């Protein structure tokens, strides 16, 4: 039990220190005081000043002490550290993480039949559903030929972050691999903050930390960000270069399942390449 407390406290302390080091004092509106800064970012007392709390209070929070700030205090600290909405939510989860709030065993996620029908109806539009820990829960044919055939992988391997960092196919497929891989880390870090005691998340993080120096570096940065839309640039082995935009939708009835839909503008070279790929896939079956 004490180990769980220590782990949660360490996660909170590391997150706050990393966030503090990333803030530019000048942009935060702090006047120059002539003191030499030996480390980047804000000092503890400066965060406390900006948040309107005592230095001792903030120091105890950053040390992972068992205190429970009010929502107003958390909002003020989030503004002082320029965390944004996702970072503020992550901070709240970390502060609330304790064995007394530890979740019971999380059930295996299932995709309901209607969502499988929805995926299949998007025949020419790549789409997939991701769950906790970036687990790939379901894909349609277009997504399998554009990215990877997750359905053909052993169940344990059907994880987007694991595929991103351990598969040479993924490294070769994404022209902007480092951008996409870092996004996967930030999403996984956000999920980890919601339940830092989840053994499946811990096992995945340990595995990827051992397998990838990039993962270790980005995980240690404690950055969290939930991208709800964006662009992926691909170097597909069959049709060459193309770009797809994506939009995400949280599934009604299960906030831990997210639908990703990938689109290419009609009449664009990327749409032509995607059409060619789907035609090639249909003819090769």
C-alpha positions in Angstrom: 0.0 0.0 0.0 2.8 2.4 0.9 4.5 1.7 -2.4 1.3 2.8 -4.3 1.3 6.1 -2.3 4.9 6.6 -3.1 4.4 5.9 -6.8 1.5 8.4 -7.0 3.4 11.0 -5.1 6.5 10.6 -7.3 4.3 10.9 -10.4 2.8 14.2 -9.1 6.2 15.6 -8.1 7.8 14.7 -11.4 5.0 16.2 -13.4 5.0 19.5 -11.5 8.8 19.8 -11.7 8.8 19.2 -15.5 6.0 21.7 -16.0 7.7 24.3 -13.9 11.0 23.9 -15.8 9.1 24.5 -19.1 7.7 27.9 -18.3 9.5 31.0 -19.6 9.7 33.5 -16.7 9.5 36.4 -19.0 6.4 35.2 -20.7 4.9 34.5 -17.3 5.1 38.2 -16.6 7.7 38.0 -13.8 10.0 41.0 -13.6 13.8 40.4 -13.7 15.2 40.3 -10.2 18.9 40.1 -11.2 19.3 36.6 -9.7 21.2 34.0 -11.7 18.9 31.1 -12.8 20.8 27.9 -12.4 18.0 25.8 -13.8 15.4 26.6 -16.6 11.9 27.7 -15.9 10.3 29.0 -12.8 11.4 28.7 -9.2 9.0 27.2 -6.7 8.4 30.6 -5.0 7.5 32.1 -8.4 4.9 29.4 -9.1 3.5 30.1 -5.6 3.4 33.8 -6.3 1.6 33.4 -9.6 -0.8 30.9 -8.1 -1.5 33.0 -5.0 -0.5 30.3 -2.5 2.4 30.2 0.0 5.8 28.9 -1.1 5.6 26.2 1.6 2.2 25.0 0.4 3.4 24.7 -3.2 6.6 23.0 -2.1 4.7 20.4 -0.1 2.5 19.8 -3.2 5.5 19.4 -5.5 7.1 17.0 -3.0 4.0 14.8 -3.3 2.8 15.3 0.2 -0.7 14.0 1.0 -2.6 17.3 0.7 -5.8 17.9 -1.2 -5.9 21.3 -2.9 -9.3 22.8 -3.8 -10.4 23.1 -7.4 -9.6 26.9 -7.3 -6.1 26.3 -6.1 -5.5 23.6 -8.8 -6.9 26.0 -11.4 -4.5 28.7 -10.2 -1.5 26.4 -10.3 -2.5 25.2 -13.7 -2.6 28.8 -15.0 0.8 29.6 -13.4 2.3 26.5 -15.1 0.5 27.2 -18.4 -0.8 23.6 -18.4 -3.9 24.0 -20.6 -7.1 22.1 -20.2 -5.6 18.6 -20.7 -2.7 19.4 -18.3 -5.2 20.7 -15.7 -7.2 17.6 -15.9 -4.1 15.5 -15.6 -3.0 17.4 -12.5 -6.4 16.9 -10.9 -6.1 13.1 -11.4 -2.6 13.0 -10.0 -3.6 14.9 -6.9 -6.6 12.6 -6.4 -4.6 9.4 -7.0 -4.4 7.4 -3.8 -5.0 3.8 -2.8 -8.4 4.8 -1.2 -9.5 5.9 -4.7 -7.8 3.0 -6.5 -10.1 1.4 -9.0 -11.1 -2.2 -8.8 -9.9 -4.5 -11.6 -10.8 -2.8 -14.9 -13.0 -5.0 -17.1 -11.8 -6.0 -20.5 -13.1 -3.5 -23.1 -15.6 -4.7 -25.7 -16.8 -3.0 -28.8 -20.6 -3.3 -29.2 -21.9 -4.8 -32.4 -23.4 -1.5 -33.7 -19.9 0.1 -33.7 -18.5 -2.8 -35.8 -21.3 -2.2 -38.3 -20.4 1.5 -38.3 -16.8 0.7 -39.1 -17.7 -1.6 -41.9 -20.1 1.0 -43.4 -17.1 3.4 -43.7 -15.7 1.1 -46.4 -13.6 3.6 -48.2 -12.7 5.7 -45.1 -10.0 4.3 -42.7 -11.4 4.1 -39.2 -10.4 2.4 -35.9 -11.5 2.4 -32.3 -8.9 2.8 -29.6 -9.5 2.1 -25.9 -7.5 2.4 -22.7 -3.7 2.3 -23.0 -4.1 3.0 -26.8 -5.3 -0.6 -27.2 -6.7 -1.1 -30.8 -10.1 -2.5 -30.2 -11.5 -2.6 -33.7 -10.5 -1.5 -37.3 -12.1 -1.6 -40.7 -10.6 -2.9 -43.9 -9.4 0.5 -45.1 -7.5 1.1 -41.8 -5.9 -2.3 -42.0 -4.5 -1.7 -45.5 -3.5 1.9 -44.7 -1.7 1.2 -41.4 -1.4 -2.4 -40.2 -3.6 -5.5 -39.9 -4.1 -5.3 -36.1 -6.8 -8.0 -36.3 -4.1 -10.5 -37.5 -1.9 -9.7 -34.5 -2.0 -11.7 -31.2 -4.4 -9.9 -28.8 -1.6 -8.6 -26.6 0.1 -7.0 -29.6 -2.9 -5.0 -30.6 -1.8 -1.7 -29.1 -1.0 1.4 -31.0 1.8 2.7 -28.8 3.5 -0.8 -28.7 3.2 -1.0 -32.5 4.6 2.5 -32.9 7.7 1.9 -30.9 8.5 -1.8 -31.6 7.5 -2.2 -35.3 9.9 -1.3 -38.1 6.8 -1.2 -40.3 5.5 1.8 -38.2 8.9 3.6 -38.3 9.0 3.2 -42.1 5.4 4.1 -42.7 5.2 7.5 -41.0 7.2 10.3 -42.7 6.8 12.2 -39.4 7.4 9.2 -37.1 8.8 11.2 -34.2 5.8 13.5 -34.2 3.3 10.6 -34.2 5.3 8.5 -31.7 5.6 11.4 -29.3 1.8 11.9 -29.6 1.3 8.3 -28.6 3.5 8.8 -25.5 1.6 11.9 -24.5 -1.8 10.1 -24.8 -0.4 7.1 -22.9 0.9 9.4 -20.2 -2.6 10.9 -19.9 -4.2 7.5 -19.5 -1.5 6.5 -16.9 -2.4 9.6 -14.9 -6.0 8.4 -14.6 -5.0 5.2 -13.0 -1.2 4.9 -12.2 -1.8 1.6 -10.5 -3.2 -0.2 -13.6 -0.8 -3.2 -13.9 -1.4 -3.3 -17.7 -0.3 0.3 -18.1 2.8 -0.3 -15.9 3.7 -3.4 -17.9 3.4 -1.6 -21.2 5.5 1.4 -20.0 8.2 -1.0 -18.7 8.2 -2.9 -21.9 8.5 0.2 -24.1 11.0 1.8 -21.9 13.3 -1.2 -22.3 12.7 -1.4 -26.0 13.1 2.3 -27.0 15.4 5.1 -26.0 13.0 7.6 -27.6 10.1 6.3 -25.5 12.2 6.6 -22.3 13.2 10.2 -23.1 9.7 11.3 -24.0 8.0 9.5 -21.1 10.4 11.2 -18.7 9.3 14.6 -20.0 5.8 14.1 -18.4 4.1 15.9 -21.3 0.3 15.2 -21.7 -1.8 16.2 -24.6 -5.0 14.8 -26.1 -5.1 15.5 -29.8 -8.6 15.4 -31.1 -7.7 16.1 -34.7 -4.6 16.4 -36.8 -2.7 15.1 -39.9 -0.5 12.0 -40.5 2.0 11.9 -43.3 2.7 8.5 -44.7 5.2 6.8 -47.0 3.2 3.8 -47.9 5.1 0.8 -49.4 2.3 0.2 -52.0 1.2 3.7 -53.1 4.0 6.0 -51.9 3.5 9.4 -50.2 0.1 10.5 -48.9 -1.4 12.6 -46.1 -4.6 11.9 -44.2 -6.4 14.2 -41.7 -8.0 12.6 -38.7 -10.9 13.5 -36.4 -11.8 11.7 -33.2 -15.1 11.0 -31.5 -15.7 9.7 -28.0 -18.1 6.8 -28.0 -21.5 7.5 -26.3 -21.9 5.1 -23.4 -18.1 4.5 -23.1 -15.9 7.6 -22.6 -12.8 5.3 -22.7 -13.4 4.3 -26.3 -12.5 6.7 -29.1 -13.3 6.5 -32.8 -10.5 7.7 -35.2 -11.6 8.5 -38.7 -9.0 9.3 -41.4 -9.8 11.5 -44.4 -8.2 12.6 -47.6 -9.5 15.5 -49.5 -11.6 14.6 -52.5 -9.7 15.0 -55.8 -6.3 15.4 -54.0 -3.3 13.2 -54.8 -3.6 11.7 -51.4 -7.3 10.7 -52.1 -6.2 9.2 -55.4 -3.4 7.2 -53.6 -5.9 6.0 -51.0 -8.4 4.9 -53.7 -5.6 3.1 -55.5 -4.6 1.3 -52.3 -8.1 0.2 -51.5 -8.6 -1.1 -55.1 -5.3 -2.9 -54.9 -6.3 -4.5 -51.6 -9.7 -5.6 -52.9 -8.1 -7.2 -56.0 -5.4 -8.9 -53.9 -7.9 -10.8 -51.6 
